[in-house]
Structures are given as structure tokens and as C-alpha cells.
Amino acid sequence: MAPPPLRCHEETNGSNNTKTNGVTVVANNLLLDAEEFRRQGNLVVDLIADYYAGIGDIPVHPTSVTPGFLLRQLPAEAPAARPGPEAFTDALRDIRDVILPGMTHWQSPRHMAHFPASSSTVGALGEALAAGINAVPFTWAASPAATELEMVVVDWLGAALRLPEPLLFRGGGGGTFVGTTCEAILCALVAARERKLAAVGGHRAGDLVVYCSDQTHFALAKAARIAGVRRLRALPTRRADAFALSPRAVRDAVRDDVAAGLVPLFLCATVGTTATGAVDPVGDLCAAVKKEAKEEVWVHVDAAYAGSALVCPELRRGVDTMEAVDSFSMNAHKWLLANTDCCAMWVRDPRHLTDALGTDHDVILKDAAAEGHHVVDYKDWSLTLTRRFRALKMWLVLRCYGVEGLRDHVRAHVSMAALFETMVRADPRFEVVAERRFALVCFRLRPPPLLPRSNGFSNGGGHHHHQEEQQQEEEINATTSGPYLSSATVAGVYMLRCAIGSTLTTERHVVEAWKVVQDRAAFLLRRQI
């Protein structure tokens, strides 16, 4: 349904213009007119509501577009003259008819390819509120309420996740909201680097070493490159360990590096790896680096995906021993209804962040009201000066849904994933290839039973079977009424990933998704006969 036409004010032909010293100043009060905002805002809300109402009936991923499709439909230049009164209505029509058909619909109930970018009515309206207020809370003085609300909300959220008290403001630590985990990891790594070089000397910068697993998100490698840390140990994982990072492997790597005269700097443990949802044993890893390193090693926990699940006590297995970690980050926009973007980061000692990232010399940013008080200036806690009022959105989500509401949301997806896993295991043609910890199911079509492999998987079919599995994924995703899945290769084995997490997903969508998978598998197997 097309959005209704806008009712725009007529041009005033310069009645609001002024002339000073011979210079005409053109005023356009309609750029932020309250009534015009109300009218156009209603059009946008209607468009979004209609989008959600029909999102389950359209393909998740556009199958008919090719690179350059939108470039060919839109003008090469922006409008030069001032557009007419129907410009906004026309733009909304282009969004509906031109842009949305070329989108991958992340909020579709059948989007199961990636970890979710969860949405909610309150989260979306919180985004609108933050955008409307449009504050820039880089210091306490720049927006006192925004700063202090952020301090309150990160403690609320940290307590809901049952993080160790020393990571919260009330326990001597503190937290902030940044855009993504990529930012959080980089901030933590830079803070760790500066702390270490202050202890061992700047001339040792080339000897610093970062540790992770071969399942760690590439954000760590990117952060290490940006921070100038060139030595990164991506330690291998095994299926026997559920693809978690082995404390023994970390201990041996740190011991070898210390013996070689290198400087262990940073360990990144993951709660919910991207490929399989694996959980690294955080407490044992902290003990391993503490035993072998001569100097302190900063331990960061990347819980971008599964950090949200920590609101549920039954999903905390393996992550209750985090008392020794230096920092922790998770994406509330992935699974806690906060809409993108909203990454929360906590640190045990905020001074290390502010020492590394602080900018205290700019008198323009100082304010007499803050003098003599211990205030938080969030510009010193992250990479950017300009920052968004993300705390408002998260505060609304917690206020309106409550911690128990968030638990119900997560539990529903975990239950649906368990149902999908049960259906996979009941079909002898398929196998589950990684332990399901949360709402991610990793599975594959069984290969012909040939020689076993050392990693625990059968090797049947080899490269030919690998191609067939890829074809199965392509055919599943090409089914217009089917799910949108993704794949990963772990330990040399290609697997399909079904990540359940859309706010709109129900058990019906999960059952229908499995029927499409079975249908496409039957089609491929018939072709082999």
C-alpha cells in the first residue's frame, strides 16, 4: 500500500528572510518544523508498520538482483534544485518500490543465516527518540543526563548478565556503549598495549603477542593490525573440545613466547563463536596466562552473540568464572531487542582506557560545573569524540520489557533451536556437527561412509560431497518461501548454520524451514542415483 500523500506548507517566498549589512540570510523554518515532523513521522511509522506486517510473505534474500542493479536505477547526481513539496512522499515510494526489493530482510522470521540483529517496537522507537533529541554526549558537561543515564544502564545490564561486580561502576569498574564489538576489542587492545609498554618500555612494542583461537572473530586480527601488534597466535581448536580454546594450548604458547624473549600482551576468549557458538573456558584461560606470563596479560571476553544469553541462569554453563577478566563486551543489538547498534563494554579498571584514549588538553570541552567532581567523560572511553545517545534506547528496553522479558525472548529462540536440532537428529540423512549451546544449530547432509578422519568427522565424498553441500545451501536460499541459511567450514568440514533469533520467528517458521531443507536434500540425493 502506497504511503498517503504529504501535506506540506507552501513556500513563503522569503518572508522569513533577513538582510544584514546587505547580505540576505535565507531561513527555512520547515527544516525542523514540529507539525511537519509530526506529519512526515506518521508516514514513516506507517511504512515501517506495513513492512513488518508483510515481511513474512516476501523472500528473505533477493535472488533476482545482480551487482549494480541499484546504481542503474538511481540518478548519478543528487537533486540540484530544491525539490518540490512531494519530495518526501516520492522518496518513501522509492524506498518501498526500489530499495526494499533489493534488501536482505534481517527482521524476516525466516532469516536464519546470521546471528540476529534483533528489533522491537521499543528499541526502534528508542532509536527514533535518540535521533530526534540528537545529543552528542562526549563529556558529562555536553549532556549530563545522557552521561549519567549511560552509567546507570550499563550497571543495570551488567547486573542482569551477572557480570563480576568489579566490572560495574558500583564495584570500581565501569562500562560504556559503543557501536560494535570491533570497536570494543580495539579499545581494550589499545588500553592493554599502553599499560604493557608503560611497564616494559616502548622499545618492546615489536615483541608484543596476542592470543586467540582459530575460531575467534576476525575483529581481533583487524584490531591488532590497527594497534600495530603484529604477533598474533591463533591456536587450533578440536571437535573433541567443542571447538573451544584449550587452556593447555594457551599455556604452552605463552611459555614458549616468554622463553623466546617475547611479551605476552592480550588474550581474547569468546563466548559464542561465530562459526559454531563455542564457549571458551574463561576461568581456566585466565589461570593459564597468569601462571606462565611474567607480566600481566589482559584478558578480554568477546561475547558479542552469546553475552545476551547470560541473562538466563541455565545458559551460563562455563562462563561463571570471569572474576579475573579485564574487559567484557557484548552486542545488545544482537539478541536483547535493542536494535542496531548497541554494543556494551565493561572494564575492570577504567583508568587504563582513559590513559590510552583520553584527550584532556582541549579547553573547549571543559566545563566549570564539572571542576572538582569525579565525572565520566565518555570521549575518553572509546575511539570517537562524536557519539550517539545509545543508553536511552537500552534504558527504554529494560524499562519496558524488564529482565524477565528479555529472558523469555532468549529462551523462546533457544527452545526453537532445540526443536530444529531434534528434527535434524531424527533424520538419518543428516548429522549435527557441533554442540548446540544457544540458538545456533550446525548440521550437514551425511557423506558416503568412507574412511574416518582424525578430527572425528567421516571423510566420505571428499570434494564432490563438499560441492553438493554448497549446492544444497544455494537451493535452500533460492526457495522463495524458504529459510535463509548460511554455512561455515570448521576443521575442514563444510556445515550449514541455522541461527534462530529474529523477533518475529515462531515455531511454525522453524518447522517449515526444516521441511525445505529436507526437500532440497531429497532432490540432491535423487540426482545421485
N, C-alpha and C positions, 0 to 999 in steps of 0.2 A: 504494500500500500504506500502510495506516494505521500511524503510529508505535506501537511497543509501549507498554503502559501503564507509568507511572512507579511505582517502589516508594518511597513516601515514609515518613518516620518519623512515628510517632504524636505528637500534641501531648503535652507533658509537664505540662500543667495548672499551669504556673507553677513547676515545680521548679527552674528556673534563675533565678527572680526573686529580687530582694533588696529589703530595706526599710531605708532610711537616713533617720533623723530623721522617721520617719512617712511617708515618700514611697516608694511601691512602684515599683521600676525593673524594667520588663519586658524580659527578654533573650530574643532569638530566635537561637540559635546556628545555626539552619538556613539563615540568610540567606547564609552563605558557608561552608557545611559541605563539607569535602573530598569525602566519599563521595557526598553529594547532588549536588555539582558533577560528579563523575565520571559518575553515572547520567544526569543531565539532559544533560550534554555529549554522551554517546553518542547520545541521542535526536536532538539537533540535527545531529550529524555524519551520522547515518543519513538524516535528512530531506534534507540538502544533497546527499548522495551520490545518493539516489534522484532528486532534482531534476535533477542533471546527467545521470544515466543516461537520463532520458526527455525531456530538453529539446528534442532534435531532432525529436520527434514532435508537438509542440504548436505552435499558431500563435505567431509571434513577437510579434505585437501583438494585443491583444484587440479584436475587431471588434464584439462584442455588448454592450459596456458603454456607458453614457451618463453624463454628469456627474451626480454624486450617487448613483451605484449603491452605493458602499460606505457612504455616510452612512445609507442606508436599511436596511442590513443589520446595522450595529453599534449597540449601545446608545448613547443620548445621554450617559450618565454612566458614569464609571468605577465598578467594584465598590466598594461602601461597606464591607461586611463583609469580614473576612479570608476569601479563597477557600479551598476545601477542598483535600485532598491531590492531587486530579486536575487542579488548575488548569493546570499546565504542559502536561500531555498535551492538555487541551482547547484550550489556546491554540495548540499546534502543529497541531492538527486544523483550527482556523480559518485558520491560515496556509496550509495545504495546500488547503483547500476553498473559502475565501472570498477570501483576499488574493492568492495566486499566480495564480488565473484572471484577475484584473484587472490583472496586471502586464505591462509590455513587457519581454520577456526578453532583456536585454542580452547575456547569455552564450550565446544561441542561435547555432548555427553558421550560421543564415540571417539573422542581424541584420547588415545591411549599410547601414543608414541613416546612422549617425553614426560618427565616429572611435571606436575601440574603448575599452571600459572593461575592459582585459584582466585575466583571472584566471588563477590557477594554484593547484595544491594547496599549494605552499609559501607563496605570497602570502596565501592565505586563512588558513592556519594561523599565519602570522606576525601577521596581524590578531588572531587569537584569543589568541596569546601576549601581544601588546601590551595587549589589553583585559583579560586575566587579571592581568597584572602591574600594570597601571593606574597607572603612574608619571606624574608631572606634572613633566617636566624643564625648568622655566622658567629655572633657573640651574644652574651647574655643581654647586653645593652641594646643590641639590634632588635631583640624581641624577647623580653624577659619571660613572658608566659610560655612562649614556644620552647625556650631552653628548658625551663623547669618542668613543663609537661613531658618533654622527652626524657628527663631524668626519672620522673615518676613512672612512665610507661615501660622503660627498659627494665626497671626493677620489678614492676608487675609481671612482665613477660618472663624475665629470668626466674622469678619465683614459681610461675606456672610451669616452667620447664624443669623445675627443681635443680637449678644450677647451684654449684657451691656458693655459699654466702660470700666468700672473699671476691667473687666476680661482680657482685652487685654494689651499688653505691652505699647501701646501708651496711655493707661488710668491708668497706675500704677500697673496693674496686670501682667499676662503673661501666656504662655502656652507651652506645650511640646507634643511630640508624644511618646506614649508608645505602647506596643504590644496589650493589650486588656483592656476592661473596668474593668475586675477583678483587674488588676494592678492599674488602676486609682483609683478605690474605696479604695483599700488598702492604697495607698499613702495618699489619702485625710483623711482616718480614722486615720492613724498614726499621721499625722500632727495635726488633731483635738485633739487627745489624749494628745500629748505633750503640746499643747497650754493650754489645760484644766488643766493638772496636774501641770503645772507651776503656775497656778492661785490658785488652791485649795490644792495642796500638793500631793506628790506621794503616801502618805498613803491612799488616796481616790480612788486608781485605781480600787478596787473591787466594788466601788459604781457607776461606770460609766454606762450609759444606752444609747443604740442605738435604734432608732425608724424607722419603715418602715411599709409597708402594707403586707398583706398575698399574694400579687401579686408581691412583689419585687423579683428581681432575686436572686438566691441563692449565687451569688458572694458576697453579703453583709454579709450573715451569715458566709461564709468562711473567709472573711476579718476580721470579728470581732473575730473569733476564733484565727486566726494568730496573731492579735494585742493584744490578751489577754483580750478582752472585753467580759464578759460572760453574761451580761444582754442585751437581745435583745427583743424588743416589736414588734411583727409582728401583727399589728392591722387589724381586719377583714374589708373587703370591702363588698359592696352590689351592686346588679344589678341596684337598683334604682339610685345609684351614678355612674353608668357605670364602676363599679369596681375600681374607683379612691379612693385614700386615703382621708378620711374625716378630714378636719381641726378640727372639733369638737372632733373627737376621739383622735387626737393628743393632743389637748389642755387638754382634761380630763386626758390622760395618763401622760403627763408632770406634771400636777398639782398634781396628786396622788403620783408620784415619788418624787417630791420636798417635799411634806408633809411627806413622809416616810424617808426623810433624804438621798435620793439618788441624783446623779448628772447627769442630762440630758447632753449628750455629742454630739450626732450626729443624724441628720435626713436625710434619703435618700428619695428623691422624684424621681419619674420615669416619663419620657416622652416616652410612648410607651412600656407598659409592655409586657413580653414575651407571656403570655397566650392569651391576648385579644387586646393588643395595647392600653390599657387605658392610660390616661394622668392625672397625679396628679396635683391639683391646686397649683402650686408652690408659687405664691404670698401669697395666703391665709394661706398656711402651714408655710411660713416664719413668718407671723404675729402671728400665733398661738403659735409658740415656743417662740417668742420674748416676748409675753405677760405673759406667765406662768413661764418661766425659770428665776432663779435668776442670772445665769451666761449665757454668750453667748453659743448658740447651733450652731454647724457647720451644715450648710445646703448644701448638695451635690445633684446635679441633674444628675441622670443616664439617659442619652438619647442615649444609645448605638444604638438602632434601629432608633427611630424617630427623633433623632437630625438632621439627614440628611435632613428630610422634612422641616426643618426650613428655608431652602433656598427659599421656596415658601411662600410668604406672606399669601396666603389663607389657609395654613395649620398650622398657628401659633396660632389658637384659644386655649386660656387657658394657653399659655406659654409666653405671652408678659410682664408679671410682674415678672422678675427674678433679679431685681436690688439688692435684699438683699442676694442672694445666695453667698456662699463662694467658691464653685467649681462646675465645669460642665464638663462632659465627653461625648463623642460620638464616634462611630466607623465609620470613613470614609470608611473603607473597607466593611461595610455592604451595603451601598446604594449610595456612591459617587464615584464609579468607581476606587477606589484606590488600589484594590487587597489586600488580607490579607498579613501582618497585618498592621493596621494603626489606632490606637485609639488616638484621640486628647483630651487633658485635659487642662483646664484653671483654674487658681486660682486668687482670688481677691488680696491676699497678699502672694507673693511667699516666703517671709521670713519664713512663718510657715512651708512650705515644706523644705526649706534648713536648718532650725533649727532642724527639726526632722530627716532628711535624709542626711544631709551634712557630708562630711568627709574632713576636712580641714587640717589634720595633715600630709598627705603624701607628702613629699617634691619632690618625683619623678614626681608627677603630676603637680607641679608648673612650671611657665614659666615666665622669666623676662619680656617678651613682654607684659604680661598682668598686671604686677605690676603697681599700681597706676591708673588703669582703672576699671570701673564697667563693668565686663564681666559676662556672664552667663556660668556657668559650669554645664551642664545638668546631670552630675553624681549625683548632689545634689538634683535633682528634682524627682528622681524615685528610684526604688529598686536596679537597676543594675548599675554596672560600665560599662561593655561592652554593647554597644547599637548600633542599626542599623541606617543607614542614611535614615530614612523614609521620611524626609522632601523633598528629591529630587523627590521621586515618587509623592507626593502630589502637589509639585510645578509644575511638568510636567502636571498633570491632570488639574490643574487650568489654566495653560498657554495655553494648547491645546484645552480644551473644554469650558473654561470660566464659570462664574457663571450661565449665561443664559442656557448654555448647560446642566449643572447639573440640573437646574430647569426642563428643558424639559424631562430629563431622569426620574426624580422622578414623574413628572406629568403623564407621559405615564403609569407608573405602577399603580398609583392611579386611573387613568381612567379605566384601565383594571380590577382592583379590583371592581370598581363601577359597571362595566358590569357584573362581576360574581355575585355580590350581587343582582343585578336586576334579574338575571336568577333564583337565589335561591328563592327570594321572589315571583316570578311568578309561582312557583311550589308549590301547596298546601300541598304536602307531606313533605316539608322542612320548617324550620324556621331559621332566623338569630338570634343568641342568645346573641350577644354583639354588641354595636355600632361600626361601622367601621369608624375609624378616618383616616387611612392611606391606606396601600395596603394589609391589613390582613382582611380576612372575616372568621368569626367564625359561624358555622352553624351546624345543625343536622337534622336527619330524625325525624319527629314529632312522639312522642309516642302516644299510645292509650289515648284518653281523659278521664283520671280518675280524682282523686282529685287534686286540685291546691296545689302548695307548697308555703310556706311562702316567698321564695326567688323570686317568680314571675314566676317560671317555672312550667309547669304541671308535675305531678309525674308519669304519665302513663307508664306502662310497667315495672317499677322498675328495678331490677337486670337483668331480662330477656332481657329487651329492651337495657340495657347497653351492654350486651354481643353481641346483634345484631349489635349495632353501631360499636363496636370494630371489628366485623367480616366484616362489610362494609368497614372500613378503610383498613383491610388486603386485601380484594379482590380488592379494587381500586388500591392499591400499587402493587398487583401481576399482574395487567394488563400491559403487556409489552409495549404497546403503549400508556398507560395512564399516568396521573399525579402521582407525589409522594407527598402525603399529610401527615400531622401529626395530633395529637389530644391533647386535654388538658381537664382537669376536673376542673371546676370553680364552686364554690357554690354547689358542689355535682353533677353537670351536666356535662356529657361527651359530648364533641363537637369536630367536625372536624375543622382543621385550613387550610385555603388556603392562603399562603403568597406569593404574586406575587412580584418578584424583580430581576429575572435573566435578565442580559443584553440582552439575546437572545430571551426572551419571547415576543410573539406577540399576538394580539387579537385572531388569529386562535388557538393558543395553549390553550387559556383560554376557548374558546367555546368548543373545543374538550375535555378539562378536565371536563367540566360540563356534557357533554354527557356521559362520562364514569361514573361519579357519579350517574347520573340518571339511567343508565343501571344497575349498581350494586344494586341500591335501588329497582328497579323493580324486580330484581331476588330475593332479600331477601323477599320482600313483597309477591311474588307469593308462596314462600315456606311456608309462614304462613297460607295460605288458606287451 
